[in-house]
């Protein structure tokens, strides 16, 4: 069994491909053993490698990286209902060590049964592996937190990225008018492929000057000054949800809006609803590049440095 592991925190050179004999035991109670077909690469993965979360959630080394995956169940532990999950089922979800799993950047992984569910039927393993974190983040923000509805207006920052590309499609499905900020070469992609009504080039245009200041919601996946400038486009009573920034009470009071920091929580219920929505609506999961597991170093650096259109995926076979 191969896996991408680190023995200490650091840059790309600390990641090694372990080719040792499998050390994963049979699944314990509430756990599932899976053959991983593909694993999604997220910004959080290189941040875990570099020690961003070592104070909050220190790793036990050696640690296998990776959270999102798609694969096939090999065995289920006690307490896992065979009517829900059984040998041979195609599943997707999370197997990250921070979620109680063994790490998704591996040919075999253990995952908690409540962090996986059946894979969307309309997606390949590579596409499904790119969906859990970004899809649940968009779902939590737009459906559960904003309660976005038909006829409302939303500004989505980073519309060509992993989360943004799902959020645009979800917002359009909900009947909203969607504006988004992207780089120059992604303008056509977000409008023609994803369905955004308006695309703003953040490198050459100023979104708060171009947009009317009557938006119901802003979904921020960029942070920094983009977050603070976004308050200007919201109408009073509007809401801004950020993946990166904590609420600013002064700005909330000044503009009469609600601000919320979103911490994504991937669970079976959300994954199931997400899969149903994807299958019913032919949702596009844009996989920009697929790397073999042996090139996990390159994949993580690509995710960190290039800001890909959609998702980066590791293929195990």
C-alpha positions as CSV (number, residue, x, y, z in Angstrom):
1,X,0.0,0.0,0.0
2,X,1.3,3.4,-0.9
3,X,0.5,6.6,1.0
4,X,1.7,10.2,1.1
5,X,3.0,10.9,4.6
6,X,4.9,13.4,6.6
7,X,7.1,12.9,9.7
8,X,7.4,16.5,10.6
9,X,5.8,19.8,9.6
10,X,7.3,21.7,6.7
11,X,7.3,22.5,3.0
12,X,7.0,20.0,0.1
13,X,10.3,18.2,0.9
14,X,8.8,16.7,4.1
15,X,6.2,14.7,2.2
16,X,7.3,11.2,1.4
17,X,5.6,8.3,-0.5
18,X,5.5,5.3,1.9
19,X,5.4,2.0,0.1
20,X,5.5,-0.2,3.2
21,X,3.2,-3.2,4.0
22,X,-0.3,-2.1,5.0
23,X,-0.4,-1.2,8.7
24,X,-4.2,-0.5,8.7
25,X,-6.1,-2.9,10.8
26,X,-9.7,-4.1,10.3
27,X,-12.2,-1.2,10.9
28,X,-13.2,-0.7,14.6
29,X,-16.7,0.2,15.7
30,X,-18.3,2.9,13.5
31,X,-15.4,2.8,11.0
32,X,-15.2,1.7,7.4
33,X,-12.2,0.4,5.4
34,X,-12.1,1.7,1.8
35,X,-10.0,1.2,-1.3
36,X,-9.4,4.8,-2.4
37,X,-9.8,5.4,-6.1
38,X,-9.1,9.1,-6.0
39,X,-8.4,11.8,-3.4
40,X,-9.3,15.5,-3.7
41,X,-6.6,18.1,-2.9
42,X,-7.7,21.1,-0.9
43,X,-5.8,24.2,0.4
44,X,-6.2,22.8,3.9
45,X,-4.0,19.9,3.0
46,X,-0.9,21.9,2.4
47,X,-1.7,24.0,5.4
48,X,-1.9,20.8,7.6
49,X,1.5,19.8,6.1
50,X,3.0,23.2,7.0
51,X,1.7,23.1,10.6
52,X,-1.1,25.8,10.4
53,X,-3.2,23.7,12.8
54,X,-0.6,22.2,15.0
55,X,-1.6,24.2,18.1
56,X,-5.3,23.4,17.7
57,X,-5.0,19.8,16.4
58,X,-1.4,18.4,16.6
59,X,-0.6,15.4,14.4
60,X,0.9,12.1,15.5
61,X,3.7,11.3,13.1
62,X,4.0,9.7,10.7
63,X,0.8,11.2,9.4
64,X,-0.9,10.5,6.1
65,X,-2.3,13.6,4.5
66,X,-5.5,14.2,2.7
67,X,-9.2,14.5,3.6
68,X,-11.5,14.1,0.6
69,X,-11.8,10.8,-1.3
70,X,-13.9,8.6,-3.5
71,X,-13.6,4.8,-3.4
72,X,-15.1,1.4,-2.7
73,X,-15.9,-0.2,0.7
74,X,-13.8,-3.2,1.6
75,X,-15.0,-3.8,5.2
76,X,-17.3,-2.2,7.7
77,X,-16.9,-2.2,11.5
78,X,-19.4,-3.1,14.2
79,X,-22.2,-0.6,14.5
80,X,-22.3,0.2,10.8
81,X,-25.6,-0.8,9.4
82,X,-25.3,-3.0,6.3
83,X,-28.5,-1.3,5.0
84,X,-26.6,1.9,4.9
85,X,-23.0,0.9,3.9
86,X,-21.7,-2.5,2.9
87,X,-18.9,-4.2,1.1
88,X,-18.6,-3.1,-2.6
89,X,-20.5,0.2,-2.2
90,X,-19.0,3.2,-4.0
91,X,-18.7,6.0,-1.5
92,X,-17.3,9.5,-1.1
93,X,-16.6,11.7,1.8
94,X,-13.7,12.3,4.2
95,X,-11.0,10.2,5.8
96,X,-8.7,12.9,7.1
97,X,-6.8,12.2,10.3
98,X,-8.3,15.4,11.8
99,X,-11.7,13.8,11.3
100,X,-10.8,10.5,12.9
101,X,-9.7,8.7,9.7
102,X,-6.3,7.4,8.6
103,X,-5.7,9.9,5.8
104,X,-7.1,10.0,2.2
105,X,-3.8,10.3,0.3
106,X,-3.4,6.5,0.3
107,X,-4.5,3.4,-1.6
108,X,-6.4,2.1,1.5
109,X,-7.9,4.3,4.2
110,X,-10.1,4.1,7.3
111,X,-13.0,6.6,7.6
112,X,-15.7,7.2,10.2
113,X,-19.0,6.0,8.8
114,X,-20.7,9.3,9.6
115,X,-18.3,11.2,7.3
116,X,-19.0,9.2,4.1
117,X,-22.1,8.2,2.0
118,X,-22.8,6.8,-1.4
119,X,-21.0,8.5,-4.3
120,X,-23.1,10.6,-6.7
121,X,-24.0,8.2,-9.5
122,X,-23.4,10.7,-12.3
123,X,-19.8,11.4,-11.2
124,X,-16.6,9.5,-11.8
125,X,-14.4,8.7,-8.8
126,X,-12.1,11.6,-9.8
127,X,-14.9,14.1,-9.9
128,X,-16.5,12.8,-6.7
129,X,-13.2,13.0,-4.9
130,X,-13.2,16.7,-5.6
131,X,-16.6,17.4,-4.1
132,X,-16.9,16.7,-0.3
133,X,-15.3,19.8,1.2
134,X,-16.1,22.3,-1.5
135,X,-19.6,21.0,-2.0
136,X,-20.5,20.9,1.7
137,X,-19.0,24.3,2.2
138,X,-21.2,25.8,-0.6
139,X,-24.3,23.9,0.7
140,X,-23.8,25.1,4.3
141,X,-23.3,28.7,3.2
142,X,-26.1,29.1,0.7
143,X,-28.7,26.7,1.8
144,X,-28.3,26.4,5.6
145,X,-26.8,29.7,6.6
146,X,-28.0,32.3,4.0
147,X,-31.2,30.4,3.1
148,X,-30.8,31.9,-0.4
149,X,-34.0,31.9,-2.4
150,X,-35.4,32.7,-5.8
151,X,-35.0,36.3,-6.9
152,X,-32.3,37.2,-4.4
153,X,-28.9,38.6,-5.5
154,X,-25.6,37.1,-4.3
155,X,-22.0,38.0,-4.9
156,X,-19.6,35.0,-4.8
157,X,-15.9,35.8,-4.5
158,X,-13.5,33.3,-6.1
159,X,-16.1,31.9,-8.5
160,X,-13.6,29.7,-10.5
161,X,-12.2,28.0,-7.5
162,X,-13.3,24.7,-5.9
163,X,-15.9,26.2,-3.6
164,X,-16.9,29.1,-5.8
165,X,-17.6,26.9,-8.9
166,X,-20.0,24.8,-6.9
167,X,-21.6,27.8,-5.2
168,X,-22.4,29.5,-8.5
169,X,-24.2,26.4,-9.8
170,X,-26.1,26.0,-6.4
171,X,-27.1,29.7,-6.3
172,X,-28.5,29.5,-9.9
173,X,-30.3,26.3,-9.0
174,X,-31.9,28.2,-6.1
175,X,-33.0,30.9,-8.5
176,X,-30.7,33.7,-7.4
177,X,-29.0,36.3,-9.6
178,X,-25.2,35.6,-9.3
179,X,-22.3,38.0,-9.7
180,X,-18.8,36.7,-9.1
181,X,-15.2,37.9,-9.0
182,X,-12.6,36.0,-11.0
183,X,-9.3,36.5,-12.8
184,X,-9.2,37.5,-16.4
185,X,-8.8,34.1,-17.9
186,X,-11.8,32.7,-16.0
187,X,-14.4,35.2,-17.1
188,X,-15.8,33.0,-19.8
189,X,-15.7,29.8,-17.7
190,X,-17.9,31.2,-14.9
191,X,-20.5,32.7,-17.2
192,X,-20.7,30.1,-20.0
193,X,-19.9,26.9,-18.1
194,X,-21.2,27.6,-14.6
195,X,-24.0,30.1,-15.4
196,X,-23.0,33.2,-13.5
197,X,-25.0,36.3,-14.6
198,X,-22.2,38.8,-14.1
199,X,-18.4,38.3,-13.9
200,X,-16.0,40.9,-12.6
201,X,-12.3,40.8,-13.2
202,X,-10.8,41.4,-9.8
203,X,-7.4,42.3,-11.3
204,X,-8.7,45.2,-13.4
205,X,-12.1,46.1,-12.0
206,X,-13.5,47.2,-8.6
207,X,-16.6,45.1,-7.8
208,X,-18.1,47.6,-5.3
209,X,-18.0,50.3,-7.9
210,X,-19.6,48.2,-10.6
211,X,-22.3,46.4,-8.6
212,X,-25.5,48.0,-7.3
213,X,-25.5,48.1,-3.5
214,X,-28.6,46.0,-3.1
215,X,-27.3,42.5,-2.8
216,X,-28.9,40.1,-0.3
217,X,-25.8,38.0,0.3
218,X,-22.0,37.7,-0.2
219,X,-20.1,34.5,-0.1
220,X,-16.4,35.2,0.6
221,X,-13.8,32.5,-0.2
222,X,-11.0,35.1,-0.6
223,X,-10.7,37.1,2.6
224,X,-8.6,40.1,3.4
225,X,-9.7,43.5,2.0
226,X,-12.1,41.7,-0.4
227,X,-14.1,40.8,2.7
228,X,-14.2,44.3,4.2
229,X,-15.0,45.9,0.8
230,X,-17.9,43.5,0.3
231,X,-20.0,45.1,3.0
232,X,-20.6,48.0,0.6
233,X,-22.6,46.0,-1.9
234,X,-25.0,44.5,0.7
235,X,-28.4,46.1,1.4
236,X,-29.4,46.6,5.0
237,X,-30.5,43.2,6.5
238,X,-28.2,41.4,4.1
239,X,-25.7,38.7,5.1
240,X,-22.0,38.0,4.3
241,X,-20.6,34.5,5.0
242,X,-16.8,34.1,4.9
243,X,-14.7,31.0,4.8
244,X,-11.7,33.0,6.1
245,X,-12.6,36.0,8.1
246,X,-14.2,36.5,11.5
247,X,-17.2,38.8,11.8
248,X,-16.4,42.5,12.1
249,X,-18.9,44.1,14.5
250,X,-18.0,47.7,13.5
251,X,-18.8,46.9,9.8
252,X,-21.9,45.0,10.7
253,X,-23.2,47.9,12.7
254,X,-22.2,50.5,10.0
255,X,-24.0,48.7,7.1
256,X,-26.8,47.0,9.1
257,X,-25.8,43.5,7.9
258,X,-25.0,40.1,9.5
259,X,-21.6,38.6,9.1
260,X,-20.8,34.9,9.8
261,X,-17.6,32.8,9.7
262,X,-18.3,29.4,8.2
263,X,-16.5,26.3,9.5
264,X,-17.3,23.5,7.1
265,X,-18.6,20.3,8.8
266,X,-18.7,17.3,6.5
267,X,-21.2,14.7,7.6
268,X,-23.3,12.0,6.0
269,X,-26.5,14.0,6.0
270,X,-25.0,16.9,4.1
271,X,-23.0,14.5,1.7
272,X,-26.2,12.6,0.9
273,X,-28.2,15.8,0.2
274,X,-25.3,17.1,-1.9
275,X,-25.1,13.8,-3.9
276,X,-28.8,13.9,-4.6
277,X,-28.6,17.5,-5.8
278,X,-25.6,16.7,-8.0
279,X,-27.3,13.7,-9.6
280,X,-30.6,15.5,-10.2
281,X,-29.1,18.6,-11.8
282,X,-26.1,17.4,-13.8
283,X,-23.7,19.6,-11.8
284,X,-20.3,20.3,-13.2
285,X,-17.2,19.3,-11.1
286,X,-14.3,20.8,-13.0
287,X,-11.1,18.8,-12.4
288,X,-8.3,21.0,-13.7
289,X,-5.5,18.4,-13.3
290,X,-5.1,14.8,-12.0
291,X,-1.8,13.7,-10.5
292,X,-0.7,10.2,-9.6
293,X,-0.2,9.6,-5.9
294,X,3.5,9.5,-6.4
295,X,3.3,13.2,-7.4
296,X,1.5,14.3,-4.2
297,X,4.2,16.9,-3.5
298,X,3.7,18.5,-6.9
299,X,-0.1,18.4,-6.5
300,X,0.0,20.1,-3.1
301,X,2.3,22.9,-4.4
302,X,0.2,23.3,-7.5
303,X,-2.9,23.8,-5.3
304,X,-1.0,26.3,-3.1
305,X,0.7,28.3,-5.8
306,X,-1.5,28.2,-9.0
307,X,-5.0,28.6,-7.6
308,X,-6.6,26.1,-10.0
309,X,-9.9,26.4,-11.9
310,X,-12.0,24.0,-9.9
311,X,-10.2,21.0,-8.4
312,X,-6.9,19.1,-8.2
313,X,-7.2,15.3,-7.7
314,X,-4.8,12.5,-6.9
315,X,-5.6,9.2,-8.8
316,X,-4.5,6.1,-6.9
317,X,-4.5,3.7,-9.9
